Amino acid sequence: MLPILNIAAYLFSAIEDPLALKPVLLASAQARQLMGTILLAPEGINLFLAGAPEEVHGFVAELRADPRFATLETKESWSHTQPFRRMLVKVKREIIRMDHPAIQPAAGRAPGVEAETLKRWLDQGHDDAGQPVVLLDTRNAFEVDHGTFEGAIDWRIEKFTEFPQALLDHRDELAGKTVVSFCTGGIRCEKAAILMREQGVENVLQLEGGILKYFETIGGAHYRGDCFVFDGRRTLAPDLSATGNAASARAAEDPDLALKG
């Protein structure tokens, strides 16, 4: 087992006092010698953290003791070295920026599909109702270029705020299909799935836990390439090993860049 545990997690849950919560979480993380980024907003929490496994698990246990975060689920991977350079907690308007205020995941999310079910559908070429399945990559174009699912739709967006317009431009292409939206850890595809349903796309699901949970559960079946992550490891292979040649200092230091889901 490698010495550093890395986790990615998010949860849409109403936080009335994100500014008050910020110093509490920062102090707890620093006391445990954790590094990474935590983003807080009225709509919830989004985080990437790394450190000694017992300290990471202890921090997560503290979070889950708060009723607002009781259902927080994490994606885990391991590394030889600490992929972050500092510990940051920031308060923002959204934990993943979409600039579409009507989308409120905490009020009700789109249905999800587990990694095992998605693999079975991809193996057989259709969902359990016999309907064709299309995978929609909701990540930015430069992330997709490092790797994605075979045959996935890629609208070449440069930032997630472009997704609503891209949907308007391409919505008719999704008719009559089961659409599975996906991203790195689940946060972007959750908002994207809600928006698609509101825009009249009938059969929309989100991949639970995103690519990282798929790798953790399934491995690389039906996936080609690596998965870009916003820390010093840069990219992960389907076995969750780091494949980046060098740390990306900007990604590791900038929480607005790092916390893209």
Backbone as CSV, one residue per row, in Angstrom:
resi,resn,N_x,N_y,N_z,CA_x,CA_y,CA_z,C_x,C_y,C_z
1,MET,0.838,-1.188,0.000,0.000,0.000,0.000,0.881,1.249,0.000
2,LEU,0.602,2.192,-0.879,1.357,3.433,-0.924,1.004,4.308,0.284
3,PRO,1.899,5.208,0.692,1.709,5.894,1.977,0.702,7.034,2.003
4,ILE,0.378,7.635,0.845,-0.490,8.807,0.826,-1.853,8.442,0.259
5,LEU,-2.894,8.705,1.049,-4.262,8.489,0.599,-4.809,9.781,0.016
6,ASN,-5.337,9.702,-1.202,-5.967,10.841,-1.868,-7.467,10.578,-1.936
7,ILE,-8.256,11.592,-1.610,-9.699,11.458,-1.748,-10.274,12.624,-2.546
8,ALA,-11.316,12.320,-3.279,-12.129,13.337,-3.944,-13.549,13.118,-3.474
9,ALA,-14.251,14.200,-3.166,-15.620,14.075,-2.656,-16.370,15.374,-2.874
10,TYR,-17.670,15.248,-3.006,-18.526,16.429,-3.052,-19.899,16.028,-2.539
11,LEU,-20.657,17.021,-2.118,-22.028,16.769,-1.705,-22.820,18.058,-1.839
12,PHE,-23.931,17.977,-2.553,-24.851,19.098,-2.606,-25.739,19.028,-1.363
13,SER,-25.530,19.978,-0.472,-26.264,20.021,0.785,-26.265,21.466,1.264
14,ALA,-27.413,21.977,1.641,-27.525,23.394,1.983,-26.616,23.774,3.153
15,ILE,-25.801,24.798,2.949,-24.920,25.342,3.987,-25.273,26.817,4.162
16,GLU,-25.891,27.142,5.265,-26.309,28.514,5.494,-25.149,29.410,5.912
17,ASP,-24.084,28.800,6.449,-22.995,29.579,7.019,-21.626,29.148,6.490
18,PRO,-21.395,29.128,5.178,-20.097,28.666,4.674,-18.915,29.472,5.202
19,LEU,-19.082,30.770,5.412,-17.985,31.582,5.935,-17.616,31.161,7.359
20,ALA,-18.613,30.803,8.162,-18.335,30.348,9.520,-17.692,28.967,9.531
21,LEU,-18.034,28.142,8.556,-17.491,26.782,8.492,-16.048,26.759,7.996
22,LYS,-15.678,27.734,7.200,-14.342,27.764,6.598,-13.208,27.608,7.614
23,PRO,-13.111,28.438,8.658,-11.985,28.290,9.588,-12.024,26.985,10.374
24,VAL,-13.211,26.446,10.606,-13.328,25.180,11.335,-12.695,24.050,10.529
25,LEU,-13.040,23.976,9.242,-12.497,22.913,8.401,-11.005,23.105,8.156
26,LEU,-10.580,24.347,7.984,-9.157,24.603,7.763,-8.337,24.177,8.974
27,ALA,-8.789,24.529,10.172,-8.060,24.152,11.379,-7.994,22.640,11.547
28,SER,-9.099,21.955,11.275,-9.130,20.501,11.410,-8.183,19.834,10.422
29,ALA,-8.212,20.293,9.168,-7.338,19.712,8.150,-5.872,19.976,8.468
30,GLN,-5.562,21.171,8.896,-4.171,21.498,9.217,-3.685,20.719,10.428
31,ALA,-4.548,20.523,11.413,-4.165,19.743,12.588,-3.827,18.310,12.215
32,ARG,-4.442,17.824,11.145,-4.185,16.461,10.672,-3.105,16.417,9.594
33,GLN,-2.489,17.563,9.327,-1.419,17.680,8.327,-1.876,17.248,6.935
34,LEU,-3.129,17.562,6.627,-3.659,17.280,5.304,-3.359,18.451,4.375
35,MET,-3.288,18.157,3.095,-3.134,19.190,2.088,-4.164,18.964,0.987
36,GLY,-4.497,20.044,0.299,-5.471,19.949,-0.781,-6.343,21.183,-0.820
37,THR,-7.541,21.018,-1.329,-8.459,22.141,-1.493,-9.867,21.722,-1.084
38,ILE,-10.539,22.628,-0.405,-11.946,22.457,-0.056,-12.682,23.691,-0.550
39,LEU,-13.766,23.477,-1.247,-14.594,24.578,-1.721,-15.945,24.491,-1.039
40,LEU,-16.385,25.601,-0.449,-17.681,25.686,0.221,-18.554,26.712,-0.481
41,ALA,-19.837,26.424,-0.539,-20.800,27.347,-1.120,-22.157,27.059,-0.478
42,PRO,-23.116,27.956,-0.620,-24.433,27.672,-0.071,-25.034,26.364,-0.568
43,GLU,-24.587,25.883,-1.746,-25.151,24.653,-2.291,-24.440,23.394,-1.825
44,GLY,-23.259,23.512,-1.143,-22.603,22.301,-0.682,-21.105,22.403,-0.541
45,ILE,-20.438,21.245,-0.610,-19.000,21.131,-0.391,-18.368,20.299,-1.500
46,ASN,-17.148,20.646,-1.869,-16.388,19.921,-2.894,-14.941,19.906,-2.425
47,LEU,-14.298,18.748,-2.465,-12.945,18.699,-1.907,-12.079,17.645,-2.577
48,PHE,-10.783,17.966,-2.616,-9.709,17.028,-2.911,-8.721,17.155,-1.764
49,LEU,-8.415,16.045,-1.081,-7.492,16.068,0.050,-6.528,14.897,-0.029
50,ALA,-5.364,15.055,0.598,-4.387,13.968,0.631,-3.600,14.037,1.929
51,GLY,-3.201,12.861,2.418,-2.403,12.798,3.632,-2.303,11.372,4.136
52,ALA,-1.864,11.228,5.368,-1.801,9.902,5.984,-3.200,9.311,6.047
53,PRO,-3.358,8.027,5.740,-4.705,7.454,5.641,-5.541,7.602,6.900
54,GLU,-4.925,7.421,8.086,-5.704,7.535,9.312,-6.191,8.975,9.531
55,GLU,-5.409,9.944,9.069,-5.805,11.339,9.225,-6.902,11.717,8.218
56,VAL,-6.784,11.215,7.004,-7.832,11.468,6.013,-9.146,10.857,6.466
57,HIS,-9.093,9.607,6.907,-10.315,8.945,7.363,-10.897,9.654,8.589
58,GLY,-10.021,10.152,9.480,-10.500,10.872,10.642,-11.198,12.166,10.267
59,PHE,-10.642,12.867,9.293,-11.263,14.115,8.831,-12.624,13.831,8.217
60,VAL,-12.719,12.803,7.390,-13.994,12.449,6.768,-15.011,12.051,7.832
61,ALA,-14.576,11.326,8.844,-15.486,10.942,9.923,-16.031,12.173,10.644
62,GLU,-15.178,13.180,10.861,-15.626,14.427,11.474,-16.668,15.118,10.597
63,LEU,-16.412,15.146,9.302,-17.377,15.757,8.391,-18.720,15.044,8.452
64,ARG,-18.686,13.730,8.408,-19.930,12.964,8.392,-20.701,13.069,9.701
65,ALA,-20.033,13.464,10.777,-20.727,13.669,12.045,-21.639,14.892,11.990
66,ASP,-21.380,15.767,11.033,-22.247,16.922,10.787,-23.408,16.438,9.923
67,PRO,-24.656,16.593,10.360,-25.800,16.085,9.576,-25.819,16.579,8.131
68,ARG,-25.260,17.734,7.881,-25.243,18.253,6.509,-24.381,17.410,5.592
69,PHE,-23.418,16.688,6.159,-22.472,15.932,5.344,-22.496,14.432,5.645
70,ALA,-23.565,13.978,6.275,-23.634,12.577,6.713,-23.536,11.597,5.558
71,THR,-24.002,11.983,4.374,-24.016,11.053,3.237,-22.841,11.276,2.280
72,LEU,-21.841,12.024,2.712,-20.678,12.279,1.865,-19.985,10.974,1.483
73,GLU,-19.752,10.777,0.201,-19.041,9.600,-0.296,-17.736,10.033,-0.937
74,THR,-16.689,9.236,-0.755,-15.378,9.595,-1.262,-14.901,8.613,-2.323
75,LYS,-14.048,9.116,-3.211,-13.315,8.282,-4.152,-11.866,8.258,-3.689
76,GLU,-11.270,7.076,-3.607,-9.933,6.951,-3.037,-8.910,6.502,-4.071
77,SER,-7.703,7.030,-3.934,-6.546,6.553,-4.695,-5.314,6.793,-3.835
78,TRP,-4.194,6.227,-4.262,-2.980,6.250,-3.439,-1.802,6.785,-4.239
79,SER,-0.854,7.410,-3.530,0.332,7.932,-4.214,1.554,7.819,-3.311
80,HIS,2.734,7.868,-3.953,3.996,7.805,-3.206,4.251,9.090,-2.438
81,THR,3.855,10.211,-3.015,4.151,11.510,-2.432,2.887,12.365,-2.351
82,GLN,2.975,13.433,-1.562,1.867,14.375,-1.395,1.687,15.178,-2.698
83,PRO,0.523,15.107,-3.342,0.336,15.788,-4.616,-0.054,17.266,-4.495
84,PHE,-0.314,17.731,-3.284,-0.661,19.134,-3.079,0.449,19.834,-2.315
85,ARG,0.500,21.163,-2.458,1.543,21.942,-1.811,1.063,22.694,-0.577
86,ARG,-0.231,22.839,-0.405,-0.753,23.595,0.718,-2.192,23.179,0.979
87,MET,-2.763,23.692,2.041,-4.143,23.416,2.399,-4.947,24.700,2.239
88,LEU,-5.978,24.651,1.406,-6.806,25.814,1.120,-8.270,25.490,1.345
89,VAL,-8.997,26.433,1.917,-10.449,26.368,2.011,-10.981,27.684,1.480
90,LYS,-11.860,27.624,0.484,-12.399,28.844,-0.114,-13.921,28.793,-0.135
91,VAL,-14.532,29.958,-0.028,-15.978,30.098,-0.115,-16.317,30.735,-1.454
92,LYS,-17.224,30.084,-2.201,-17.596,30.553,-3.534,-19.122,30.579,-3.663
93,ARG,-19.591,31.111,-4.768,-21.046,31.118,-5.026,-21.566,29.723,-5.334
94,GLU,-20.762,28.907,-6.042,-21.136,27.542,-6.412,-19.929,26.644,-6.185
95,ILE,-20.172,25.384,-5.823,-19.046,24.466,-5.681,-18.568,23.951,-7.031
96,ILE,-19.393,24.083,-8.046,-18.959,23.906,-9.424,-19.742,24.924,-10.243
97,ARG,-19.041,25.830,-10.865,-19.696,26.977,-11.479,-20.377,26.596,-12.788
98,MET,-21.684,26.868,-12.840,-22.460,26.653,-14.054,-23.173,27.939,-14.490
99,ASP,-23.301,28.885,-13.556,-24.013,30.142,-13.812,-25.441,29.891,-14.274
100,HIS,-26.087,28.914,-13.616,-27.469,28.578,-13.955,-28.209,28.382,-12.632
101,PRO,-28.634,29.479,-11.982,-29.153,29.407,-10.611,-30.334,28.478,-10.410
102,ALA,-31.098,28.203,-11.471,-32.278,27.342,-11.301,-31.898,25.899,-11.005
103,ILE,-30.659,25.503,-11.305,-30.221,24.131,-11.050,-29.805,24.021,-9.587
104,GLN,-30.592,23.264,-8.815,-30.366,23.099,-7.385,-30.329,21.608,-7.046
105,PRO,-29.166,20.955,-7.181,-29.100,19.507,-6.936,-29.565,19.083,-5.552
106,ALA,-29.376,19.943,-4.544,-29.798,19.557,-3.194,-31.306,19.373,-3.105
107,ALA,-32.044,19.984,-4.024,-33.500,19.883,-4.017,-34.005,18.640,-4.748
108,GLY,-33.130,17.923,-5.413,-33.524,16.723,-6.149,-32.584,16.477,-7.298
109,ARG,-32.002,15.299,-7.341,-30.999,14.991,-8.352,-31.574,14.079,-9.428
110,ALA,-30.905,14.048,-10.566,-31.289,13.120,-11.625,-30.900,11.696,-11.217
111,PRO,-31.583,10.685,-11.752,-31.212,9.309,-11.424,-29.773,9.005,-11.831
112,GLY,-29.170,8.084,-11.104,-27.801,7.704,-11.397,-27.711,6.269,-11.874
113,VAL,-26.551,5.935,-12.422,-26.260,4.557,-12.810,-24.917,4.180,-12.205
114,GLU,-24.872,3.018,-11.584,-23.632,2.552,-10.976,-22.668,2.041,-12.037
115,ALA,-21.389,2.033,-11.685,-20.350,1.627,-12.631,-20.574,0.214,-13.167
116,GLU,-20.972,-0.703,-12.292,-21.178,-2.087,-12.728,-22.274,-2.189,-13.782
117,THR,-23.352,-1.438,-13.576,-24.453,-1.467,-14.543,-24.036,-0.846,-15.857
118,LEU,-23.324,0.264,-15.799,-22.873,0.897,-17.038,-21.980,-0.040,-17.824
119,LYS,-21.054,-0.708,-17.175,-20.186,-1.647,-17.897,-21.009,-2.728,-18.574
120,ARG,-22.022,-3.252,-17.858,-22.854,-4.300,-18.460,-23.589,-3.772,-19.686
121,TRP,-24.108,-2.558,-19.596,-24.777,-1.973,-20.748,-23.818,-1.797,-21.922
122,LEU,-22.608,-1.343,-21.632,-21.633,-1.146,-22.703,-21.204,-2.491,-23.297
123,ASP,-21.110,-3.510,-22.455,-20.779,-4.854,-22.953,-21.836,-5.354,-23.933
124,GLN,-23.109,-5.133,-23.585,-24.192,-5.685,-24.398,-24.652,-4.735,-25.494
125,GLY,-24.224,-3.462,-25.434,-24.532,-2.516,-26.494,-25.839,-1.776,-26.347
126,HIS,-26.521,-1.919,-25.217,-27.786,-1.229,-24.977,-28.134,-1.338,-23.505
127,ASP,-29.123,-0.545,-23.062,-29.540,-0.641,-21.667,-30.510,-1.804,-21.489
128,ASP,-31.052,-1.956,-20.302,-31.904,-3.111,-20.021,-33.243,-3.052,-20.729
129,ALA,-33.605,-1.883,-21.280,-34.837,-1.752,-22.060,-34.568,-1.883,-23.554
130,GLY,-33.318,-2.172,-23.904,-32.965,-2.333,-25.312,-32.682,-1.032,-26.027
131,GLN,-32.594,0.057,-25.283,-32.381,1.372,-25.892,-30.885,1.665,-26.007
132,PRO,-30.453,2.306,-27.099,-29.034,2.621,-27.242,-28.563,3.571,-26.149
133,VAL,-27.330,3.354,-25.696,-26.738,4.163,-24.640,-25.673,5.066,-25.248
134,VAL,-25.743,6.354,-24.928,-24.685,7.275,-25.336,-24.063,7.886,-24.086
135,LEU,-22.763,8.024,-24.102,-22.024,8.614,-22.994,-21.685,10.046,-23.345
136,LEU,-22.000,10.981,-22.450,-21.746,12.399,-22.681,-20.690,12.886,-21.697
137,ASP,-19.534,13.268,-22.226,-18.433,13.763,-21.408,-18.679,15.239,-21.109
138,THR,-18.859,15.589,-19.847,-19.167,16.971,-19.478,-17.921,17.753,-19.065
139,ARG,-16.741,17.180,-19.264,-15.510,17.852,-18.857,-15.016,18.815,-19.941
140,ASN,-14.016,19.583,-19.580,-13.406,20.501,-20.528,-12.586,19.749,-21.563
141,ALA,-12.436,20.357,-22.733,-11.806,19.678,-23.860,-10.405,19.177,-23.530
142,PHE,-9.601,19.972,-22.816,-8.230,19.538,-22.545,-8.197,18.319,-21.631
143,GLU,-9.208,18.157,-20.773,-9.298,16.964,-19.943,-9.659,15.744,-20.781
144,VAL,-10.623,15.927,-21.671,-11.060,14.835,-22.538,-9.899,14.319,-23.383
145,ASP,-9.020,15.215,-23.784,-7.910,14.834,-24.644,-6.953,13.860,-23.968
146,HIS,-6.972,13.782,-22.646,-6.119,12.822,-21.938,-6.738,11.433,-21.903
147,GLY,-8.055,11.337,-22.109,-8.709,10.041,-22.094,-10.189,10.181,-21.839
148,THR,-10.969,9.222,-22.367,-12.414,9.230,-22.170,-12.967,7.858,-22.535
149,PHE,-14.265,7.672,-22.348,-14.882,6.406,-22.722,-14.965,6.281,-24.239
150,GLU,-14.904,5.057,-24.714,-15.006,4.799,-26.148,-16.309,5.361,-26.697
151,GLY,-16.210,6.150,-27.762,-17.395,6.668,-28.426,-18.134,7.759,-27.686
152,ALA,-17.543,8.298,-26.615,-18.244,9.321,-25.834,-18.437,10.598,-26.644
153,ILE,-19.556,11.263,-26.413,-19.823,12.569,-27.023,-18.991,13.618,-26.303
154,ASP,-18.339,14.464,-27.075,-17.486,15.516,-26.530,-17.819,16.806,-27.270
155,TRP,-18.414,17.761,-26.567,-18.844,19.010,-27.200,-17.754,20.069,-27.221
156,ARG,-16.534,19.701,-26.811,-15.384,20.603,-26.904,-15.580,21.900,-26.147
157,ILE,-16.189,21.809,-24.971,-16.342,23.017,-24.174,-15.009,23.352,-23.502
158,GLU,-14.772,24.628,-23.292,-13.533,25.083,-22.661,-13.709,25.290,-21.160
159,LYS,-14.951,25.489,-20.715,-15.252,25.630,-19.303,-16.702,25.222,-19.097
160,PHE,-17.023,24.817,-17.868,-18.327,24.216,-17.614,-19.476,25.199,-17.815
161,THR,-19.214,26.484,-17.686,-20.272,27.466,-17.922,-20.742,27.462,-19.373
162,GLU,-19.990,26.825,-20.268,-20.399,26.720,-21.669,-21.358,25.561,-21.908
163,PHE,-21.527,24.695,-20.912,-22.350,23.501,-21.118,-23.805,23.825,-21.453
164,PRO,-24.475,24.771,-20.757,-25.889,25.038,-21.100,-26.090,25.411,-22.569
165,GLN,-25.215,26.239,-23.126,-25.370,26.605,-24.534,-25.064,25.423,-25.442
166,ALA,-24.063,24.622,-25.082,-23.751,23.438,-25.883,-24.936,22.479,-25.912
167,LEU,-25.627,22.374,-24.793,-26.813,21.519,-24.749,-27.884,22.040,-25.689
168,LEU,-28.122,23.325,-25.689,-29.109,23.892,-26.602,-28.738,23.616,-28.057
169,ASP,-27.451,23.671,-28.358,-26.975,23.452,-29.733,-27.094,21.998,-30.175
170,HIS,-27.034,21.056,-29.225,-26.937,19.628,-29.584,-28.065,18.765,-29.014
171,ARG,-29.040,19.379,-28.368,-30.061,18.606,-27.653,-30.764,17.585,-28.540
172,ASP,-31.079,17.934,-29.764,-31.828,17.030,-30.635,-31.060,15.758,-30.942
173,GLU,-29.742,15.805,-30.836,-28.914,14.624,-31.124,-29.080,13.538,-30.059
174,LEU,-29.644,13.903,-28.924,-29.781,12.955,-27.814,-31.136,12.262,-27.776
175,ALA,-32.034,12.653,-28.650,-33.389,12.100,-28.644,-33.388,10.600,-28.894
176,GLY,-34.237,9.881,-28.171,-34.395,8.454,-28.388,-33.282,7.590,-27.837
177,LYS,-32.426,8.155,-27.018,-31.293,7.410,-26.471,-31.288,7.530,-24.948
178,THR,-30.635,6.588,-24.296,-30.347,6.709,-22.879,-29.020,7.426,-22.744
179,VAL,-29.049,8.621,-22.165,-27.861,9.458,-22.062,-27.265,9.310,-20.669
180,VAL,-25.988,8.942,-20.612,-25.275,8.851,-19.338,-24.222,9.949,-19.328
181,SER,-24.420,10.947,-18.473,-23.423,12.001,-18.347,-22.345,11.562,-17.364
182,PHE,-21.109,11.986,-17.631,-20.014,11.617,-16.726,-18.974,12.723,-16.689
183,CYS,-18.165,12.695,-15.618,-17.075,13.650,-15.447,-16.035,12.980,-14.549
184,THR,-15.137,13.743,-13.967,-14.057,13.153,-13.178,-14.581,12.462,-11.925
185,GLY,-15.304,13.215,-11.096,-15.754,12.656,-9.827,-17.242,12.680,-9.596
186,GLY,-18.011,13.218,-10.536,-19.462,13.173,-10.431,-20.161,14.510,-10.309
187,ILE,-19.444,15.569,-9.948,-20.124,16.821,-9.633,-20.649,17.532,-10.872
188,ARG,-19.857,17.603,-11.941,-20.329,18.292,-13.138,-21.449,17.520,-13.823
189,CYS,-21.305,16.195,-13.889,-22.341,15.423,-14.576,-23.640,15.417,-13.789
190,GLU,-23.575,15.686,-12.470,-24.814,15.776,-11.699,-25.599,17.016,-12.096
191,LYS,-24.924,18.160,-12.154,-25.604,19.375,-12.596,-26.039,19.259,-14.056
192,ALA,-25.183,18.669,-14.891,-25.510,18.529,-16.311,-26.744,17.667,-16.509
193,ALA,-26.866,16.580,-15.751,-28.010,15.680,-15.903,-29.305,16.386,-15.524
194,ILE,-29.279,17.182,-14.456,-30.476,17.924,-14.052,-30.880,18.905,-15.150
195,LEU,-29.904,19.625,-15.690,-30.199,20.598,-16.743,-30.787,19.908,-17.977
196,MET,-30.219,18.772,-18.369,-30.729,18.062,-19.545,-32.174,17.629,-19.351
197,ARG,-32.504,17.137,-18.169,-33.884,16.737,-17.897,-34.809,17.950,-17.952
198,GLU,-34.361,19.077,-17.422,-35.190,20.279,-17.460,-35.360,20.808,-18.882
199,GLN,-34.393,20.498,-19.742,-34.451,20.947,-21.136,-35.149,19.936,-22.043
200,GLY,-35.749,18.911,-21.454,-36.569,17.994,-22.233,-35.898,16.752,-22.754
201,VAL,-34.657,16.487,-22.347,-34.012,15.223,-22.709,-34.574,14.164,-21.760
202,GLU,-35.271,13.178,-22.305,-36.121,12.318,-21.473,-35.364,11.285,-20.657
203,ASN,-34.400,10.608,-21.247,-33.741,9.495,-20.564,-32.300,9.869,-20.227
204,VAL,-32.129,10.486,-19.075,-30.815,10.973,-18.653,-30.446,10.359,-17.312
205,LEU,-29.225,9.854,-17.237,-28.655,9.329,-16.004,-27.286,9.958,-15.799
206,GLN,-26.819,9.930,-14.571,-25.456,10.376,-14.277,-24.648,9.191,-13.768
207,LEU,-23.384,9.119,-14.177,-22.524,8.042,-13.700,-22.148,8.332,-12.253
208,GLU,-22.602,7.490,-11.342,-22.349,7.707,-9.925,-20.841,7.666,-9.636
209,GLY,-20.346,8.764,-9.040,-18.927,8.812,-8.676,-17.993,9.129,-9.812
210,GLY,-18.527,9.300,-11.017,-17.702,9.700,-12.148,-16.661,8.667,-12.554
211,ILE,-15.680,9.144,-13.302,-14.627,8.269,-13.825,-13.830,7.640,-12.684
212,LEU,-13.547,8.408,-11.641,-12.715,7.884,-10.557,-13.373,6.689,-9.874
213,LYS,-14.681,6.752,-9.636,-15.366,5.614,-9.025,-15.436,4.449,-10.004
214,TYR,-15.589,4.738,-11.294,-15.589,3.679,-12.311,-14.238,2.962,-12.297
215,PHE,-13.145,3.732,-12.274,-11.814,3.122,-12.206,-11.680,2.275,-10.945
216,GLU,-12.136,2.824,-9.814,-12.005,2.134,-8.539,-12.798,0.834,-8.527
217,THR,-13.935,0.829,-9.205,-14.841,-0.323,-9.172,-14.594,-1.304,-10.311
218,ILE,-14.392,-0.781,-11.513,-14.340,-1.603,-12.720,-12.944,-1.712,-13.305
219,GLY,-12.205,-0.623,-13.291,-10.935,-0.571,-14.009,-11.113,0.182,-15.315
220,GLY,-10.440,-0.281,-16.358,-10.417,0.475,-17.601,-11.311,-0.045,-18.714
221,ALA,-12.238,-0.944,-18.430,-13.106,-1.488,-19.487,-13.867,-0.377,-20.180
222,HIS,-13.781,-0.323,-21.496,-14.481,0.650,-22.352,-13.936,2.075,-22.215
223,TYR,-12.806,2.219,-21.532,-12.182,3.537,-21.381,-10.849,3.527,-22.102
224,ARG,-10.518,4.633,-22.743,-9.255,4.754,-23.463,-8.468,5.941,-22.944
225,GLY,-7.220,5.685,-22.537,-6.361,6.749,-22.045,-6.394,6.848,-20.532
226,ASP,-6.032,8.034,-20.033,-5.967,8.299,-18.609,-7.055,9.297,-18.213
227,CYS,-7.102,9.611,-16.944,-8.047,10.606,-16.447,-7.268,11.769,-15.849
228,PHE,-7.487,12.956,-16.373,-6.834,14.141,-15.830,-7.390,14.449,-14.457
229,VAL,-6.492,14.729,-13.502,-6.905,15.138,-12.162,-6.188,16.441,-11.816
230,PHE,-6.845,17.248,-10.982,-6.339,18.584,-10.704,-5.456,18.600,-9.460
231,ASP,-4.367,17.826,-9.527,-3.357,17.878,-8.478,-2.013,17.517,-9.107
232,GLY,-1.006,17.376,-8.278,0.333,17.169,-8.787,0.555,15.870,-9.534
233,ARG,-0.363,14.921,-9.408,-0.209,13.673,-10.158,-0.529,13.869,-11.635
234,ARG,-1.360,14.825,-11.949,-1.743,15.257,-13.293,-2.697,14.293,-13.975
235,THR,-2.331,13.025,-14.148,-3.229,12.049,-14.762,-3.144,10.717,-14.015
236,LEU,-4.266,9.984,-14.040,-4.330,8.660,-13.428,-4.705,7.630,-14.473
237,ALA,-4.056,6.478,-14.404,-4.416,5.339,-15.234,-5.643,4.658,-14.642
238,PRO,-6.294,3.766,-15.391,-7.458,3.063,-14.841,-7.192,2.265,-13.573
239,ASP,-5.918,1.930,-13.288,-5.613,1.269,-12.014,-5.351,2.284,-10.902
240,LEU,-5.617,3.575,-11.197,-5.482,4.688,-10.267,-4.038,5.019,-9.915
241,SER,-3.098,4.539,-10.703,-1.704,4.929,-10.531,-1.445,6.226,-11.286
242,ALA,-0.540,7.045,-10.747,-0.217,8.322,-11.384,0.581,8.074,-12.660
243,THR,0.208,8.790,-13.724,0.901,8.639,-15.005,1.475,9.947,-15.514
244,GLY,1.219,11.075,-14.824,1.749,12.355,-15.273,3.257,12.391,-15.128
245,ASN,3.931,13.058,-16.062,5.386,13.132,-16.045,5.916,14.134,-15.034
246,ALA,5.108,15.190,-14.745,5.566,16.224,-13.823,4.364,16.851,-13.144
247,ALA,4.598,17.349,-11.952,3.523,18.022,-11.232,3.140,19.302,-11.952
248,SER,1.847,19.559,-11.964,1.355,20.816,-12.512,1.144,21.780,-11.353
249,ALA,2.061,22.715,-11.187,2.021,23.611,-10.030,0.733,24.413,-10.010
250,ARG,0.282,24.884,-11.157,-0.934,25.696,-11.194,-2.132,24.886,-10.738
251,ALA,-2.249,23.648,-11.210,-3.388,22.824,-10.812,-3.364,22.538,-9.324
252,ALA,-2.171,22.285,-8.793,-2.063,21.943,-7.389,-2.331,23.125,-6.475
253,GLU,-2.091,24.336,-6.958,-2.189,25.508,-6.110,-3.479,26.298,-6.284
254,ASP,-4.205,26.102,-7.375,-5.355,26.940,-7.681,-6.643,26.180,-7.439
255,PRO,-7.382,26.458,-6.341,-8.590,25.688,-6.056,-9.694,25.925,-7.079
256,ASP,-9.722,27.085,-7.696,-10.746,27.330,-8.698,-10.529,26.448,-9.927
257,LEU,-9.270,26.154,-10.236,-8.959,25.232,-11.311,-9.113,23.793,-10.850
258,ALA,-8.670,23.544,-9.612,-8.614,22.166,-9.130,-9.981,21.548,-8.909
259,LEU,-10.938,22.333,-8.426,-12.210,21.751,-8.030,-13.209,21.813,-9.162
260,LYS,-12.944,21.071,-10.216,-13.824,21.020,-11.376,-14.701,19.784,-11.375
261,GLY,-14.618,18.866,-10.391,-15.446,17.658,-10.338,-14.754,16.553,-11.014
